[in-house]
C-alpha cells in the first residue's frame, strides 16, 4: 500500500512553493554561516596557540587546555542543545547559541590574563550547533 506525503508547498511554480523554497534556502544559508563561524573559531584558536604561548607565558602542557576547553563543551553540549531545541524551539536555542558564541569570542579576544582565555573558549564552544 502506497503512502502519500502531504505537502504544504502547493503545486510547483506557485507562490507558496516559491516562498517555501526561499525559506529553505535562507535556512540553509544561516546554518552554513553558523558552521563557518564554528570552524573559523576553531582554526583561529589553533593558529594562535604559539602566539598565546609566548604572549601569555603559558607552558606547552597548559596550552593544551585551551583547545580542550573548547572541545569538551563542543561535544558535550551537542545532545543538550538538541534536546533544548526540541523543548524550547530551534530558532530560540540557535539565537541564544549565537549570542553565547559572540560573547565568548569577545571575552576571549579581550582577555588580559590567561585565566580568562580557557573559560572564554568553553563559552565559545557552547555556541550554536
N, C-alpha and C positions, 0 to 999 in steps of 0.2 A: 504494500500500500504506500503510495507516494504521499509525502507531506509537503505542503506548500508553506513558504515563509511569507509573512505579511510584511510589506514594506511601506514605510510612511513617506517614502520619497516620491511616489507617484510615477507616472509613465516617463520614460527617458525624454529629455528635451523640454520638459515643463519647468515652470519657475520653481516649483517645490523641489524637484530633483536637482536643479542647479544650485539652490540655496543649501541643500544638504551636502552637495559636493564641495562647495566653497567652505562650509563649516568643517568638514572633514579635512580639507586641505589646510585650513588655518590651524586646526588642532595638531596635525602632523608637523607643521612648521614650528609651533610653540614647543612641542615635545622635542623636536630635533635641536632647537636652540637651547633648551634646558640640558640636554645631553651634551651639547657642545660646551656649555659652561662647566659641567662636572668634569669632563675630560680635560678642558683647558686648565681648570683649577689644579687638578692632579699633576698635570705636566709642569705647570709653573712651580709647584712645590718641589717637585723632583729636580728641576733645573736650578732652583735657588738653594738647594742644600749646601753646596760648597760655600756660597756667599754667607749663608746663615751660620755655618760652622766658624768661619773666620770673624765675622762681624759681631756675633753674639757670644763668641768663645764657648761653643758647645763641643763636647767631646764626640768622637765618632759613635760611641755606644749610645750616648744620649740623643744623638741626631736621628737615630733610627726611630725614636719615639715620636718624632714629628710626623713621619709617614704613618706609623702605627696609629697615632691619634686620629688620623684621617680614615684609615682603612677599617678599623674596628667598628666605629659607628656607622660607616657606609654600609657594611654588610649586615650589621645587627639591626639597623632600622628599616631595612627593606620590607621585612614582614610586618613590622609595626606600622609603617607608612601605608602599606597596602590595606591593612585592616582599618586604620583610621580613615582612609579614603572610602572604604565601604560604609563605615558608620556615619561619617560627618560630611561626606561629599568629596569627590575627587578634586573638583576645582578649588574648594576651600583649602584642602590639605596641600594642594600644589602651590597655591599662592602663599600659604604660611611657610612652606618649604623654601620658596624663592626668597622670602624676607629673611629667614634664618640663614640661608646661604650668603646673601648680601651682607648682613650684619657680621657674620663670622669672617668673611673676607675683609671687611673694613677693619675689624678689631685686629685680625692677624697682620694686616698691612701696616697698621699704626702702632703695633706692639713695641714699646720701648725696651722691654725686658723679655728674656726668654721664657719666663713663666707664663706669659700671655700667649705665646705662639702656639703651643700644643693645645690648650683649650680652644683657641680660635679654630685650629684645624679640626678639632672634634665638632665644633659648631658648624663649620662648612660642610663636613661630611654628612650632617643630618639634614641637609638641604633636600631639594626635590629629587624624586626617583622616577 
